[in-house]
Amino acid sequence: MQSFPVLLVRHAPVMLPEGVCYGRQDVALRPGWEKIVSGLSVLAKGAVCRVLYSSPARRCREMAQRLALATGMELRVDPRLSELDFGQWEGLRWQDIERGQLDEWAKDPSGFAPPEGESGSALCHRITDFWHDMHHKGEAACVLSHGGPLRILSALAAGERPELLAPSMPQGFARLFMVEQSVQSIPSC
């Protein structure tokens, strides 16, 4: 059975104060993010990644463009790698969001959607769809995305059932997985 490397990368820290809800909101990277890309290029080359998938968000695309240039990986921007759409919560401080809604979300992370936003189930569906396509190709790949999508992708890469409320990978960090290319069933959320 053959395996291939998958390097999962979360974008670098952003120019927002701690405690602000953002998902689809377009936010800039904090100065110094280029140093993170320099380190990532060493990891990606070591893992022999051939393709780089990126979320379309500016905070991911900027890093991905520089990483692709440094490594020679083919860059593919995929909208399925976007962060959860928090709808009316976007840009609010978490402490300013109605406590009852946050409790509803915690009780049912799969079925609950913030007002005018996206449910965890919808996020899981599009990320699992992406994973199925990428896994089928079996290419050594790097994926640059956000906390929510990477939470699901990390579980899928490990062959585990995704948990929507599992801890997120820290910003600017990466995880390398060796993924078996088999006709395995893909766990669902």
Summary of the structure (lengths in Angstrom):
residues: 189
radius of gyration: 16.3
end to end distance: 25.8
largest distance: 50.6
contacts: 604
relative contact order: 0.24
helix: 40%
strand: 17%
